[in-house]
Amino acid sequence: MGHVDTCLGILRGDVKGIPLAERAIDEYCDATPAPARRSGLRFLQQDVLDQRKAVLGDHRTFADAVNAYIEKKLAAE
């Protein structure tokens, strides 16, 4: 699960890092075979939503932005 772990680490990082988070999600999608991509994105999304429940302010806004980007990627799958 190397690609997922790398992506999760970035998604839990700096709240100003939305471009970095988007790039990590894109790289995850590029490195993951199509049949596994959707379930992997859902796994990442669940972690983002779980983290969102535990934070306030900028961190919550960051989680919302990352979640919206994951939703956009899921819609394109």
Secondary structure, DSSP 8 states (H G I E B T S, - for coil): -HHHHHHHHHHTS-TT-HHHHHHHHHHHHHHS-HHHHHHHHHHHHHHHHHHHHT--THHHHHHHHHHHHHHHHHHH-
